[in-house]
C-alpha cells in the first residue's frame, strides 16, 4: 500500500489546483451579484485544505512516478476530483432553495470533467450565472484532460509527467513525443487548445452571443462537451450563423490536436491534411451531415436549406460527442437518431477532445479485417496493416482488439444492468452508449428534449460509472481490478 503514497501526494497538488480554479466562478458571482458567492468561498476553502494536507502530508514520498503510478493517479483523479467539483453545485443549490442530492451533484461534476454533457438539472435559464459558468468551465478543463495540464507543472514539483501523459492521452498510439520533454508537449497542446478556445469565443461574440454566453459556450464547444446554460440547448439562440460557427469549431476540435501543433512547428499545413485519421474523421462527419440533410429534405420535414442546416449541425454535434441540439431529433425518421448515436462511437480522432472508440482504432480494425479476408485467397502473402504509409505494429493491433472487446462487454453488461431495473431497452442501451462515448443525450427517455433526471439514483450511478470508464478508455480502469497490478 505504500506504493500509493507518491500518487496521493500528486493528487493533493491537483486538488489544490481545483481549489484555485473556483476563483473564476466566484469572480463571476461577484460581478453578476447572483447571490451564491458564499458557496464558492466555502468550497474553495474546503478543497484547498484537503489538497494542501494531502500534498504536505505525503511530501516525504516525493519521487519519480512509475508507469503503474500513472494508471493509479489517472483513475483516482477522475474518481476524486468530481467530489470537490461537486461542492459548489451542492452549496449553491442549497442557497437558492433547490437542494441537490449528492448523487445528482456528483453525476453533474463527472459529466462536466469527462466532457460528457449529460445533465440531471432543469430550469437552467433560471440558475445563477456562476453555476452555469462552473458547469461549463469544468468541461473546458476536462477537455484536454486535467492531467495533461498537470504534466506541464509537475516537473517543477519534482515529479515527471511522462507516465501521466501516456495514461491520459486518448488512442492506441501514445508514445509519439511531439517535443523532447513531456512538459513541453503538454504546454504545446494546451497552447493549441487555448488558441482555438480564444478564436471560438470571439467568433461567438461576433456572431451575436452576449460575452458571458460566448465564453460559456466556447468552453463546451472546443471541449466537445455540449453543456449549455439554457434548457433549449443551442436552440435557444435560433441562429444559423451561430450554428455554423459551432459546426466549424466542433470539426476543428474533433481532430488530433497534436497534428495542429506539429503543423505549426513545421510551418506546413500539409502535415495535418495528409493524416489518414483526420481525413477519415472529416469525411465521416461532413458526409454524415449531408446524408442527414438529404434524408430530412426527402421526407418533406424541412425546406432544402433548413434540412441541410439541421442535418449537418446535429450529425456533427452528436457524432463528435458534443451533444448540442436545436431540434428534438427523436421526432425525425428513426434511422437518423440511431445513425448519429452510432457515429458518436467512431467519429472523433485520437488526441482530440472527443470520446468514443476513436477513428484511428476503427481504421486499424478495418485494415486488419481486410488483411484477414485477403489471407483467405493468399495465405502465404506478407500483408502488413498500414495506417497511411506507416506499418502498424502487431502489439498495437492486439491492444485495439482488446479495447474493442472490453468496450463491447462494458456496453452490453451495463445496458443489461439498467434493464434489470425495468428501464426500457432503448433508453437503457442509448444511455450507456451516450455515457461510455462521453456524448451526453441518448434516445428514449434520455433524449435531447429530456435529461438524466428521469432516472433513479441507482441508474444514475450506473451511468456515472459508464462515463468514468469511457473517459479512462476502460483498460486503465480494468487494470486496477486485477490482483496482479497490486503485486510488487
C-alpha positions in Angstrom: 0.0 0.0 0.0 3.0 2.3 0.5 3.2 2.3 -3.3 0.2 4.6 -3.5 1.7 7.4 -1.3 3.6 9.2 -4.1 0.3 9.1 -6.1 -1.6 10.7 -3.2 1.0 13.4 -3.0 0.5 14.4 -6.6 -3.3 14.1 -6.2 -3.0 16.6 -3.4 -1.4 19.1 -5.9 -4.3 18.5 -8.3 -6.9 19.1 -5.6 -5.1 22.3 -4.7 -5.3 23.5 -8.3 -9.0 22.6 -8.3 -9.5 24.9 -5.3 -7.8 27.8 -7.1 -9.9 27.3 -10.2 -13.0 28.0 -8.2 -11.9 31.7 -8.1 -13.3 32.1 -11.6 -16.9 31.3 -10.8 -16.5 33.3 -7.6 -15.5 36.3 -9.7 -18.5 35.8 -12.0 -20.8 35.5 -9.0 -19.5 38.8 -7.6 -19.7 40.5 -11.0 -23.3 39.4 -11.6 -24.4 39.6 -8.0 -26.2 36.2 -8.3 -26.3 35.6 -4.6 -24.2 32.4 -4.3 -20.7 33.7 -3.8 -20.5 32.1 -0.3 -20.8 28.7 -2.0 -17.6 29.2 -3.9 -15.7 30.6 -0.9 -16.7 27.7 1.3 -15.9 25.2 -1.5 -12.6 26.8 -2.2 -11.5 26.7 1.5 -12.6 23.1 2.0 -10.9 22.0 -1.2 -7.7 23.9 -0.5 -7.4 22.5 3.0 -7.9 18.9 1.7 -5.4 19.4 -1.2 -2.7 21.1 1.0 -3.0 18.5 3.8 -2.7 15.6 1.3 0.2 17.3 -0.6 2.2 18.2 2.5 1.4 15.0 4.4 2.9 12.9 1.6 5.8 15.2 1.0 8.4 12.7 2.1 7.2 10.3 -0.6 8.4 12.7 -3.3 9.9 10.6 -6.2 9.5 9.9 -9.9 6.3 8.2 -10.8 6.5 4.8 -12.4 4.0 3.6 -15.2 1.8 1.9 -12.6 1.6 5.1 -10.6 0.4 6.9 -13.7 -2.5 4.4 -14.0 -3.4 4.8 -10.4 -3.2 8.6 -10.5 -5.4 8.9 -13.6 -8.0 6.6 -12.1 -8.0 8.2 -8.7 -8.1 11.7 -10.1 -11.2 11.1 -12.2 -12.9 9.4 -9.2 -12.0 12.0 -6.6 -11.8 15.4 -8.3 -15.5 15.4 -9.1 -16.1 15.1 -5.4 -14.6 18.6 -4.9 -16.0 19.9 -8.2 -19.5 18.9 -6.9 -19.1 21.0 -3.8 -20.0 24.4 -5.4 -23.0 22.8 -7.0 -24.4 21.4 -3.8 -23.8 24.6 -1.8 -25.1 26.9 -4.4 -28.3 24.9 -4.9 -28.8 25.0 -1.1 -28.5 28.8 -1.2 -31.2 29.2 -3.9 -33.5 26.8 -2.1 -33.3 23.9 -4.6 -31.3 21.2 -2.6 -29.3 18.9 -4.9 -28.7 15.3 -3.8 -25.1 14.0 -3.7 -26.0 11.6 -6.5 -27.0 14.3 -8.8 -24.2 16.7 -7.9 -21.5 14.1 -8.4 -23.1 13.0 -11.7 -23.1 16.6 -12.9 -19.5 17.1 -11.9 -18.4 13.8 -13.5 -20.4 14.8 -16.6 -18.6 18.1 -16.7 -15.0 16.9 -16.2 -15.4 13.9 -18.5 -16.9 16.3 -21.1 -20.0 14.0 -21.4 -22.6 16.7 -21.3 -25.5 14.7 -19.8 -27.3 16.6 -17.1 -29.8 16.0 -14.3 -30.6 19.7 -13.9 -33.6 21.6 -15.2 -34.6 25.2 -15.3 -31.1 26.1 -16.4 -32.2 29.5 -17.6 -33.1 30.5 -14.1 -29.9 29.2 -12.4 -27.3 31.8 -11.1 -24.9 32.8 -13.8 -21.9 31.5 -11.9 -23.4 28.0 -11.5 -23.8 27.6 -15.3 -20.3 29.1 -15.7 -18.8 26.5 -13.3 -20.6 23.6 -15.1 -19.3 24.8 -18.5 -15.8 25.6 -17.2 -15.5 22.0 -15.8 -15.9 20.8 -19.4 -13.2 23.1 -20.7 -10.8 21.9 -18.0 -11.6 18.2 -18.7 -11.5 18.7 -22.5 -7.8 18.2 -22.9 -7.5 16.3 -19.7 -6.8 17.9 -16.4 -3.9 15.5 -16.0 -2.2 16.7 -19.2 -2.4 20.2 -17.7 -0.7 18.8 -14.7 2.1 17.3 -16.8 3.2 20.9 -17.6 3.7 21.8 -14.0 4.6 18.5 -12.2 8.2 18.7 -13.3 8.5 21.9 -11.3 7.4 20.0 -8.3 9.9 17.2 -8.8 7.6 14.7 -10.4 8.0 13.8 -14.1 5.0 13.7 -16.3 5.7 11.1 -19.0 3.7 8.3 -17.2 0.7 10.6 -16.7 0.7 11.6 -20.4 0.7 8.0 -21.6 -2.1 7.0 -19.2 -4.3 10.0 -20.0 -3.7 10.5 -23.7 -6.5 9.0 -25.8 -6.0 6.4 -28.5 -3.8 3.3 -29.1 -0.6 5.1 -30.0 0.6 7.1 -27.1 4.4 7.1 -27.2 5.0 9.6 -30.0 6.5 12.6 -28.4 6.0 15.9 -30.1 8.8 17.6 -28.2 11.8 16.1 -26.4 10.2 16.7 -23.0 6.7 15.8 -21.9 6.2 19.1 -20.1 6.8 20.9 -23.4 4.4 18.6 -25.2 1.7 19.3 -22.7 2.3 23.1 -22.9 2.2 22.9 -26.7 -1.1 21.0 -26.7 -2.6 23.5 -24.2 -1.3 26.3 -26.4 -3.3 24.9 -29.4 -6.3 24.4 -27.1 -6.1 28.0 -25.7 -5.7 29.5 -29.2 -8.7 27.5 -30.5 -10.7 28.5 -27.4 -10.0 32.2 -27.9 -10.9 32.1 -31.5 -14.2 30.3 -30.7 -15.2 32.8 -28.0 -14.5 35.7 -30.3 -16.5 34.1 -33.1 -19.5 33.5 -30.9 -19.3 37.1 -29.6 -19.1 38.5 -33.2 -22.0 36.2 -34.2 -24.3 37.8 -31.6 -23.9 36.0 -28.3 -23.5 38.1 -25.2 -19.9 37.9 -23.9 -20.6 35.7 -20.9 -22.7 33.3 -23.1 -19.9 33.3 -25.7 -17.3 32.2 -23.1 -19.6 29.5 -21.6 -20.5 28.0 -25.0 -16.8 28.2 -26.1 -16.0 26.1 -23.0 -18.4 23.4 -24.1 -17.7 23.6 -27.9 -13.9 23.2 -28.0 -14.1 20.5 -25.3 -16.9 18.7 -27.3 -18.8 18.7 -24.0 -22.2 20.2 -25.0 -23.5 21.5 -21.7 -25.5 24.7 -22.1 -26.8 27.5 -19.9 -30.3 27.0 -21.5 -32.9 24.2 -21.3 -33.3 24.6 -25.1 -29.6 24.0 -25.5 -28.2 25.7 -28.6 -31.7 26.0 -30.0 -32.1 28.9 -27.5 -30.3 31.2 -30.0 -32.1 30.1 -33.1 -29.3 31.5 -35.3 -28.0 29.8 -38.4 -24.8 31.9 -38.1 -24.0 30.7 -34.6 -24.8 27.1 -35.6 -22.4 27.4 -38.5 -19.7 28.7 -36.1 -20.3 25.8 -33.7 -20.0 23.3 -36.6 -16.7 24.7 -37.7 -15.2 24.6 -34.2 -16.6 21.2 -33.4 -14.9 19.9 -36.6 -11.7 21.5 -35.5 -11.9 20.0 -32.0 -12.8 16.6 -33.3 -9.3 16.2 -34.9 -6.0 15.4 -33.3 -4.6 18.5 -31.6 -1.1 17.1 -32.0 -1.4 17.5 -35.7 -2.1 21.2 -35.3 0.9 21.5 -33.0 3.2 19.7 -35.4 1.9 21.7 -38.4 2.5 25.0 -36.6 6.0 23.9 -35.5 7.0 22.8 -39.0 5.1 25.6 -40.8 3.4 23.1 -43.1 -0.4 22.7 -43.2 0.0 19.6 -45.3 1.3 17.7 -42.3 -2.2 17.8 -40.8 -4.1 17.3 -44.1 -2.1 14.3 -45.1 -3.1 12.4 -41.9 -5.4 9.5 -42.8 -7.3 9.7 -39.5 -8.0 13.4 -39.9 -9.3 12.9 -43.5 -11.5 10.0 -42.4 -12.9 12.0 -39.4 -13.9 15.0 -41.5 -15.2 12.8 -44.3 -17.5 10.8 -42.0 -18.7 14.0 -40.2 -19.4 16.1 -43.3 -20.6 13.1 -45.3 -23.0 12.1 -42.5 -24.3 15.6 -42.2 -25.0 15.8 -45.9 -26.8 12.4 -45.8 -28.9 13.5 -42.9 -29.9 16.8 -44.6 -30.8 14.9 -47.8 -33.0 12.5 -45.9 -34.8 15.3 -44.0 -35.5 17.0 -47.3 -36.6 13.8 -49.0 -39.0 13.1 -46.1 -40.5 16.6 -46.5 -39.7 17.7 -43.0 -37.8 20.8 -44.0 -37.1 23.0 -47.0 -33.7 22.2 -48.6 -31.6 24.8 -46.8 -33.2 24.1 -43.4 -32.7 20.4 -43.9 -29.0 20.9 -44.6 -28.7 23.3 -41.6 -30.4 20.9 -39.1 -28.9 17.7 -40.6 -25.3 19.0 -40.6 -25.5 20.6 -37.2 -26.9 17.6 -35.4 -24.8 15.0 -37.0 -21.6 17.0 -36.3 -22.8 17.7 -32.8 -23.8 14.2 -31.8 -21.1 12.3 -33.8 -18.3 14.5 -32.2 -19.8 13.6 -28.8 -20.7 17.3 -28.2 -24.5 16.8 -27.8 -25.8 20.3 -28.6 -29.4 20.2 -30.0 -31.6 22.7 -31.7 -34.4 20.3 -32.6 -35.9 17.2 -31.0 -34.3 14.8 -33.4 -36.2 11.9 -31.9 -39.1 13.1 -34.0 -37.1 12.6 -37.2 -37.1 9.3 -39.1 -35.8 6.6 -36.7 -32.7 5.9 -38.9 -31.2 9.3 -38.1 -31.1 9.3 -34.3 -29.7 5.7 -34.3 -27.2 6.7 -37.1 -25.9 9.7 -35.1 -25.7 7.7 -31.9 -23.6 5.0 -33.6 -21.3 7.7 -35.2 -20.6 9.1 -31.7 -18.5 5.9 -31.1 -16.1 6.4 -34.0 -16.2 9.9 -35.5 -13.5 11.7 -33.4 -9.8 11.4 -33.7 -7.4 10.2 -31.0 -5.8 13.2 -29.4 -9.0 15.2 -29.8 -11.3 16.3 -27.1 -14.0 13.8 -28.1 -14.9 10.4 -26.7 -15.8 7.0 -28.1 -13.7 4.4 -29.8 -11.7 6.9 -31.9 -11.4 6.9 -35.6 -7.8 5.5 -35.6 -9.0 2.3 -33.9 -11.7 1.8 -36.5 -9.2 2.3 -39.3 -6.9 -0.2 -37.8 -9.8 -2.7 -37.4 -10.9 -2.2 -41.0 -7.3 -2.8 -42.2 -7.0 -5.9 -40.1 -10.3 -7.2 -41.4 -9.1 -6.5 -44.9 -5.9 -8.4 -44.3 -7.7 -11.4 -42.9 -10.0 -11.5 -46.0 -7.1 -11.3 -48.3 -5.3 -14.2 -46.5 -8.2 -16.5 -47.5 -7.0 -16.1 -51.1 -3.3 -15.6 -50.5 -2.4 -17.4 -47.1 1.4 -17.0 -47.6 1.4 -13.4 -48.7 3.0 -10.9 -46.3 0.4 -8.2 -45.8 1.2 -5.7 -43.0 -1.5 -3.5 -41.6 -0.9 0.1 -42.7 -2.2 3.4 -41.5 -1.3 5.7 -44.3 2.3 4.9 -45.2 3.1 3.7 -41.7 3.1 0.0 -40.7 1.0 -0.7 -37.6 2.9 -2.9 -35.1 1.3 -6.1 -34.0 1.2 -5.1 -30.3 -0.9 -2.1 -31.3 -3.3 -4.3 -33.3 -3.7 -6.6 -30.2 -4.3 -3.6 -28.0 -7.0 -2.3 -30.3 -8.7 -5.8 -30.4 -8.5 -5.9 -26.6 -10.0 -2.5 -26.3 -12.9 -3.3 -28.6 -13.6 -6.5 -26.6 -13.7 -4.6 -23.3 -15.7 -1.7 -24.9 -18.4 -4.1 -26.2 -18.6 -6.0 -23.0 -18.9 -2.8 -21.0 -21.8 -1.5 -23.1 -23.6 -4.9 -23.0 -23.2 -5.5 -19.3 -24.1 -2.0 -18.1 -27.1 -1.9 -20.5 -28.3 -5.2 -19.1 -27.9 -3.8 -15.5 -30.1 -0.9 -16.4 -32.7 -3.2 -18.0 -32.7 -5.2 -14.7 -34.1 -2.1 -13.1 -37.1 -2.2 -15.6 -35.7 0.6 -17.8 -36.9 0.1 -21.4 -34.2 -1.3 -23.8 -33.9 1.8 -26.0 -33.3 4.2 -23.0 -31.0 1.7 -21.3 -28.8 1.0 -24.3 -28.6 4.6 -25.5 -27.9 6.0 -22.0 -24.9 3.6 -21.7 -23.7 4.3 -25.2 -24.0 8.1 -24.6 -22.2 7.8 -21.3 -19.4 5.5 -22.4 -18.8 7.7 -25.5 -19.0 10.8 -23.3 -21.7 12.1 -25.7 -24.5 13.3 -23.4 -28.1 12.9 -24.6 -29.3 9.5 -25.7 -32.6 8.2 -27.0 -35.9 7.3 -25.4 -36.4 8.9 -22.0 -32.9 10.5 -22.0 -33.3 12.1 -25.4 -32.4 15.7 -26.3 -35.7 17.1 -25.0 -35.3 15.4 -21.6 -32.4 14.8 -19.2 -30.9 12.1 -17.0 -33.1 13.4 -14.1 -35.8 10.9 -15.2 -33.5 8.0 -14.0 -33.4 6.6 -10.5 -30.4 7.2 -8.2 -29.1 3.6 -8.9 -29.5 4.1 -12.7 -27.6 7.4 -12.5 -24.8 5.7 -10.6 -24.5 3.1 -13.4 -24.3 5.9 -16.0 -21.7 7.7 -13.8 -19.6 4.5 -13.8 -20.0 4.3 -17.6 -18.8 7.9 -18.0 -15.7 7.3 -15.9 -14.9 4.1 -17.8 -15.3 5.8 -21.1 -13.1 8.7 -20.1 -10.4 6.3 -18.9 -10.9 4.2 -22.1 -11.7 1.1 -20.0 -8.3 -0.6 -19.9 -6.7 1.7 -17.3 -9.7 1.3 -15.1 -9.8 -2.5 -15.6 -6.1 -2.8 -14.8 -6.8 -1.6 -11.2 -9.2 -4.5 -10.7 -6.5 -7.1 -11.5 -4.8 -8.6 -8.4 -1.5 -8.8 -10.4 -1.5 -5.0 -10.7 -1.0 -4.6 -7.0 1.8 -7.1 -6.7 5.3 -5.7 -6.4 
